Amino acid sequence: MKFSALVDRVRGEGAAAWRTHYQAVAAHERGEDVIILSVGDPDLETPAPVIERAISQLRAGDTHYLPAAGRARLREAIARSHARRSGQAVSAENVVYLAGAQNALFVSSLCLAGPGDEVVTFEPLYPTYPATIEVSGARLVRVPATAACRPDVAALAARIGPRTRAILWASPNNPSGVVLNEQELEVIAELARRHDLWLIADEVYAGLAPEGRVPGLAARLPDRVVTLGSLSKSHAMTGWRAGWLVGPRELALHAEHVAMCMLFGLPGFIQEAAISALDLAGEAEARIRSYCTARQARFAAGIAGIDCLRPLPPEAGMFMLIDVSATGLSGAEFVQRLLASQPRAACGCASPPTRARSIAPAPACGSSASSCRKRCGPPPAPEPSARPQAAAYSRAARAAAAARRTRGARQAFFAGSLPSGVSLSIAVGSACDSFCARSCVFSPALAASWPSVPLPNTCCS
Ligand SMILES: Cc1ncc(COP(=O)(O)O)c(C=O)c1O
């Protein structure tokens, strides 16, 4: 049987970029000790009043069809929140409530570009961008990053041509954590005016930036800017699929039509919960910001001193890039080998470790891997083929794991991947704020070759 051309456009390179992620998910589903770090899904809980609101709405029968653009009260609340954040005067008519910022990007993509058109974006980029832009038939054109991992706006003009319809960026960026500054935005604004372009500002991580704001162009260029947002990151609500686009009214109308054929409205009980979430945005954003700050600092400390790994601290957001170019591997190769280098079978622990201060193997504690709340266990068999990079893998894995560890019982594992380049990203926003020495995943052979690393803190006691 034949399929449409669309199936090839959405398959794309994004799928390859997620390879390590899917392997880690599969390992986790087999019961192995794995925590997924490749997606920006905070391990915090959704704020209780939001959950309570959803439950009470469900009980009250808020389970029927709703307008495709979202309930008016919610659209008004989103408009108020956007106006506060951006300084742009908007009303409910500028807003379409959608199933996450991802869905908002998809809808924008379909409304703003089509076959033969081009959308320009900056490296490094969120892996779903290529397929989500190219689903419409348009082509995604990439502008390289500078050495400091910032968008190379000097190279932007050369990428813009008669086919260009829009410039897309995420600020804070996933995965670099870069927040576009006023000078960079000014270059973008000037090119947008000159070439009559749409500007798609993905601000899904804006709540994680200082004071919950990022510099933007929405107030200055209200007829061109489409802002994408959601509650996923700021409120730890990834699974609720609550997001939106804010843009000119005409675009909102077209987006509503797409939403009508695609979704036919979204659940009312979640929309009411989203209103509650927006009411407590200040508090929720402060919570995730403080978690990310602590975890990023601890993760950077954890890999400090590994010669071939260089952390690139983010300005904001929940990711941290590590430059792995000194290993001679690409980011994708590095994470593949990192995953392969780490034993992660059931640990059969016998006794809890004390607060570990070095990376030497700890005594065993006796629980199974799935119930072991302590980062301990019998050391696995030595790896005969330990390469020089193995210590780097192990320490990176351990640092990521420590940064990610939740209150739960899981061992941590690391699985991040970028489609190209030499870096990899780690979701540190999903981490605990304690540093844990997880000696059970390291072989004695490797442990012997590591320096004794004093850890800034531990969480094994
Ligand atoms: C840059 C970026 N945009 C959009 C999304 C999708 O977010 P949402 O859960 O709101 O669909 C993500 C999720 O990781 C992201 O990193």
The ligand as a MOL file (V3000), in Angstrom:
LIG
                    3D

  0  0  0     0  0            999 V3000
M  V30 BEGIN CTAB
M  V30 COUNTS 16 16 0 0 0
M  V30 BEGIN ATOM
M  V30 1 C 12.2220 23.8670 22.5690 0
M  V30 2 C 10.9830 23.0770 22.8380 0
M  V30 3 N 9.8370 23.4440 22.2620 0
M  V30 4 C 8.7060 22.7730 22.4680 0
M  V30 5 C 8.6670 21.6570 23.2790 0
M  V30 6 C 7.3820 20.9360 23.4790 0
M  V30 7 O 6.7860 21.3250 24.7050 0
M  V30 8 P 5.3100 20.9640 25.0790 0
M  V30 9 O 5.3530 19.9220 26.1320 0
M  V30 10 O 4.6950 22.2310 25.5710 0
M  V30 11 O 4.6370 20.4780 23.8430 0
M  V30 12 C 9.8420 21.2320 23.9040 0
M  V30 13 C 9.8460 20.0270 24.7550 0
M  V30 14 O 10.8510 19.5350 25.1920 0
M  V30 15 C 11.0220 21.9570 23.6780 0
M  V30 16 O 12.1700 21.5960 24.2510 0
M  V30 END ATOM
M  V30 BEGIN BOND
M  V30 1 1 1 2
M  V30 2 1 2 3
M  V30 3 2 2 15
M  V30 4 2 3 4
M  V30 5 1 4 5
M  V30 6 1 5 6
M  V30 7 2 5 12
M  V30 8 1 6 7
M  V30 9 1 7 8
M  V30 10 2 8 9
M  V30 11 1 8 10
M  V30 12 1 8 11
M  V30 13 1 12 13
M  V30 14 1 12 15
M  V30 15 2 13 14
M  V30 16 1 15 16
M  V30 END BOND
M  V30 END CTAB
M  END
